[in-house]
Amino acid sequence: MITLNHTKRWALAACLAFATAGAAAATWPLTGDIVTHDPHLYKATNTWWIVETSDNGIGVKYSANGRAWIQGTAIFGNGLSWWGQYNGNTKTAWAPDIHEWNGKAILYYAVSSFGKQKSAIGLATASSIAQGNWVDQGAVITSAAGDNFNAIDPNFFVDKAGQPWLSYGSFWTGIYVTRVDANTLKPFGSKYPLAADSTGIENPFIMTNGSYYYLFVSKGKCCDGANSTYRIAYGRSTSVTGPYLDKNGVDMRNGGGTVLDAGGGRFIAPGAESVSNGALARHMLDSQNNYTPVLFINDLTFTNGWPAY
């Protein structure tokens, strides 16, 4: 994870012409404010939303059609006092995850420092995403040096029985999932290991299609310029708690994961994936513009039970 100054602007027209020229029909042509890091995509009624990593609170974008994006007002733009113990008293929040649940909007997010295991996942709630009257509920999971997990990159998910879960994690021992209380929205009970990789792993996202649960992750290094190795990988399971196996039958807890997107050409290191209404969003680094992270969205399809775009 890195922070991103969202005031940075550049010549989007040239970038977009390059990004869409010759691209697959499933790639969405995007305009407007498409500089982003860790975009979480969510469609609520007639508005598409993105929440994102930001240097000033939690970044927000919105769009009427999912193509033309406008930068909105950051959530907790001045930071919150309790964040300082985890991120050095800065205003930075990472990898937010936004949803609607039981008639209200919910937002999970992470506060940490790069390469540190002292981390926390926070929760905020609002009457609706559009209303934006967010109230912070504090930390719901924390980790410290020496723990067997890292409390970052939250993803809220509801299983086929209507039970909510939260997946999270990164380097060290990888990705976990824990049940969430339907009323308090706080995780409880056992944490189940889902995926690990010695090259680095983070950004879990769980969804269903047909009879399977699918776990998407970002593997490798996110933010090292030309040396970035981020890539999106996945596996599937008949249970939300796994095991998740890739196309070759390798358990993701043992380093498995079929690569969905590794980037290439001008735009490299895709990661921080999320899915809403059949569309998969992620950022990629623009190798011709100081490796600025840029938003990409594609239609997500399934062929013989495996995702593709």
C-alpha positions in Angstrom: 0.0 0.0 0.0 1.1 3.6 -0.6 -0.5 7.0 -0.1 -1.6 9.1 -3.0 -1.9 12.9 -3.4 -5.2 13.2 -5.2 -4.5 16.8 -6.1 -2.1 15.5 -8.8 -3.6 16.1 -12.3 -2.2 15.3 -15.7 -3.2 15.1 -19.4 -5.9 12.5 -19.2 -7.0 12.8 -22.8 -3.7 11.4 -24.1 -3.7 8.6 -21.5 -7.3 7.6 -22.3 -6.7 7.5 -26.0 -3.8 5.2 -25.4 -5.7 3.1 -22.8 -8.7 2.4 -25.0 -7.1 2.2 -28.4 -7.3 -1.5 -29.5 -8.5 -2.6 -26.1 -11.0 -5.3 -25.7 -14.7 -4.4 -26.0 -15.2 -5.2 -22.3 -12.8 -2.4 -21.3 -14.8 0.7 -20.2 -13.7 4.1 -21.7 -13.1 6.3 -18.6 -12.9 10.1 -18.4 -12.5 12.7 -15.7 -10.7 12.1 -12.3 -9.3 8.7 -12.9 -6.0 8.9 -10.9 -6.6 6.5 -8.0 -5.0 4.0 -5.7 -6.9 1.1 -4.2 -10.2 1.8 -5.8 -13.2 0.1 -4.3 -16.2 0.2 -6.8 -19.8 0.1 -5.6 -23.0 0.9 -7.4 -25.8 2.3 -5.2 -29.2 2.9 -7.0 -28.2 5.1 -10.0 -24.8 6.3 -8.9 -21.5 4.6 -9.1 -19.0 5.2 -6.3 -15.4 4.7 -5.7 -13.6 5.0 -2.3 -9.8 5.0 -2.4 -6.6 5.4 -0.5 -5.8 9.0 0.1 -3.4 11.3 1.9 -6.3 13.2 3.3 -8.9 10.9 4.8 -10.7 8.5 2.6 -10.9 9.5 -1.1 -14.3 9.5 -2.9 -15.2 9.6 -6.6 -18.7 9.3 -8.1 -20.2 8.8 -11.6 -23.7 8.7 -13.1 -22.6 6.0 -15.6 -19.4 4.5 -14.3 -17.5 6.1 -17.2 -17.2 9.8 -16.4 -15.7 10.2 -12.9 -15.8 13.3 -10.6 -13.6 13.7 -7.5 -15.8 14.1 -4.4 -15.3 15.4 -0.9 -13.0 13.1 1.2 -14.5 11.3 4.2 -12.7 12.3 7.4 -10.5 14.6 5.3 -8.7 15.9 8.4 -8.1 12.5 9.7 -9.2 11.1 13.1 -7.2 11.4 16.3 -7.0 7.6 16.9 -5.3 7.0 13.6 -2.1 8.4 14.8 -1.1 5.5 16.9 -1.1 3.3 13.8 0.1 5.6 11.0 2.3 8.2 12.7 -0.4 10.8 13.3 -1.0 11.4 9.6 -4.3 11.9 7.8 -3.8 8.8 5.6 -6.3 6.0 5.3 -5.9 2.9 3.1 -7.9 0.5 1.0 -11.5 1.5 2.0 -14.4 -0.8 1.3 -17.9 0.5 1.0 -21.3 -1.3 1.0 -25.0 -1.0 2.0 -26.2 -3.2 4.7 -29.5 -3.3 6.7 -30.7 0.1 5.3 -27.5 2.0 5.9 -24.1 2.6 4.3 -21.0 1.0 5.9 -17.4 1.7 5.3 -14.4 -0.3 6.4 -10.9 1.1 6.0 -7.3 0.5 7.2 -4.7 2.7 9.0 -1.1 1.7 9.0 2.4 2.5 7.8 4.1 0.9 4.9 5.8 -2.3 6.0 4.5 -2.1 9.5 2.4 -4.7 11.3 0.9 -2.3 13.8 -2.3 -1.7 11.9 -6.0 -1.2 12.4 -9.2 -1.7 10.5 -11.8 1.0 11.2 -15.5 1.2 10.6 -17.8 4.1 9.7 -21.5 4.2 9.1 -23.9 6.6 7.4 -27.6 6.8 6.5 -26.6 6.5 2.9 -23.6 6.9 0.7 -25.0 9.9 -1.1 -26.0 11.6 2.2 -22.4 11.2 3.4 -23.1 11.8 7.1 -20.4 9.4 8.2 -19.9 8.5 11.9 -16.8 6.8 12.8 -17.2 3.6 14.9 -13.5 3.2 15.8 -11.2 0.2 15.2 -12.8 -3.2 14.8 -9.6 -5.3 14.3 -6.1 -4.4 15.3 -2.7 -6.1 14.9 0.7 -5.5 16.4 4.3 -6.6 15.7 4.5 -10.4 16.3 0.9 -11.2 15.5 0.3 -13.8 12.9 -1.7 -11.4 10.7 -1.9 -7.8 9.5 -5.1 -5.8 10.0 -5.3 -4.0 6.7 -7.3 -4.3 3.4 -10.8 -5.1 4.7 -13.5 -6.5 2.4 -17.1 -7.0 3.7 -19.0 -9.9 2.1 -22.3 -11.6 2.7 -22.5 -15.3 2.1 -25.3 -17.3 0.5 -27.0 -17.8 3.9 -27.1 -14.0 4.6 -24.2 -14.1 7.1 -21.8 -11.2 6.8 -18.0 -11.7 6.9 -14.8 -9.6 6.7 -11.7 -10.7 4.8 -8.5 -8.9 5.4 -4.7 -9.3 5.6 -1.5 -8.9 3.7 2.2 -9.9 4.0 3.3 -12.0 6.9 0.8 -15.0 7.0 -1.6 -13.7 4.3 -5.3 -13.4 4.0 -8.0 -14.3 6.6 -11.8 -14.2 6.9 -13.8 -13.7 10.1 -17.6 -13.6 10.7 -19.2 -10.2 11.4 -22.0 -9.5 13.8 -25.0 -8.4 11.7 -25.9 -5.7 14.1 -22.6 -4.2 15.4 -20.7 -5.0 12.2 -17.8 -6.0 14.3 -15.9 -9.2 13.5 -16.0 -12.1 16.0 -15.0 -15.7 16.4 -12.3 -17.6 14.6 -10.3 -16.2 11.8 -9.9 -18.7 8.9 -6.7 -18.6 6.7 -7.6 -18.2 3.0 -4.4 -17.4 1.0 -0.7 -16.8 1.4 2.2 -16.2 -0.9 5.9 -15.6 -0.3 6.1 -13.0 -3.0 3.5 -10.8 -1.2 -0.2 -10.9 -1.0 -3.0 -8.4 0.0 -6.3 -6.8 -1.1 -8.7 -9.8 -0.8 -12.1 -9.5 -2.4 -14.8 -12.3 -2.2 -17.8 -12.7 -4.4 -20.2 -15.5 -5.6 -21.1 -16.8 -9.0 -23.1 -19.9 -9.5 -22.3 -22.5 -6.9 -18.9 -21.0 -6.0 -17.2 -18.4 -3.9 -14.4 -16.6 -5.6 -11.4 -15.1 -3.8 -9.5 -12.4 -5.7 -6.1 -11.1 -4.3 -3.3 -8.8 -5.4 0.1 -10.5 -5.4 3.6 -9.1 -5.5 4.9 -5.5 -5.0 2.4 -2.7 -5.6 4.4 0.4 -5.7 8.0 0.1 -6.8 8.0 1.9 -10.2 9.3 -0.2 -13.0 10.0 -3.0 -10.5 6.4 -3.3 -9.4 5.1 -6.9 -9.8 1.5 -6.5 -8.7 -0.9 -8.9 -10.4 -4.5 -10.0 -9.7 -5.0 -13.7 -9.0 -8.0 -15.8 -8.0 -9.3 -19.2 -6.8 -12.7 -20.6 -6.0 -14.3 -22.7 -3.3 -17.7 -24.1 -2.3 -17.3 -22.6 1.1 -16.6 -19.0 2.1 -13.9 -20.3 4.5 -12.2 -22.2 1.7 -10.1 -24.0 0.7 -9.8 -21.8 -2.5 -8.2 -23.7 -5.3 -6.9 -22.2 -8.6 -7.4 -23.7 -12.1 -4.6 -26.2 -11.4 -6.1 -27.3 -8.1 -3.4 -25.6 -6.0 -4.6 -24.3 -2.6 -4.3 -20.5 -2.3 -3.0 -21.1 1.2 0.0 -22.8 -0.4 0.8 -20.1 -2.9 -1.9 -21.0 -5.5 -3.8 -18.5 -7.5 -4.5 -18.3 -11.2 -3.4 -14.9 -12.7 -6.3 -12.8 -14.0 -4.3 -9.8 -15.0 -0.6 -9.0 -14.9 -0.6 -5.8 -17.0 1.9 -5.1 -19.7 2.9 -2.4 -22.1 2.4 1.1 -20.9 0.2 0.1 -17.9 1.7 -2.3 -15.4 1.1 -3.8 -12.0 -2.7 -4.1 -11.8 -4.1 -4.6 -8.3 -6.5 -3.5 -5.6 -9.4 -5.2 -7.4 -13.1 -4.9 -6.6 -16.3 -6.0 -8.3 -19.7 -4.4 -8.5 -22.6 -5.1 -10.8 -20.5 -7.3 -13.0 -17.7 -4.8 -13.4 -14.2 -5.2 -12.0 -12.2 -2.1 -11.1 -8.5 -1.9 -10.3 -5.6 0.5 -10.6 -2.6 0.2 -12.9 0.6 2.2 -13.0 1.3 4.4 -16.0 4.9 3.7 -17.0 4.9 6.8 -19.2 3.8 9.2 -16.4 5.9 8.6 -13.4 4.0 5.4 -12.6 0.9 7.3 -11.6 -1.9 4.8 -10.6 -4.8 5.0 -13.0 -8.3 3.6 -12.8 -9.4 0.7 -15.1 -12.8 -1.0 -15.2 -13.7 -4.1 -17.2 -16.8 -6.2 -17.6 -16.2 -9.4 -15.6 -17.4 -12.6 -17.2 -17.2 -16.3 -16.2 -16.4 -19.1 -18.6 -16.7 -22.7 -17.4 -16.9 -21.4 -13.9 -13.7 -19.2 -14.1 -13.5 -15.4 -14.2 -12.1 -13.5 -17.2 -12.2 -10.1 -18.9 
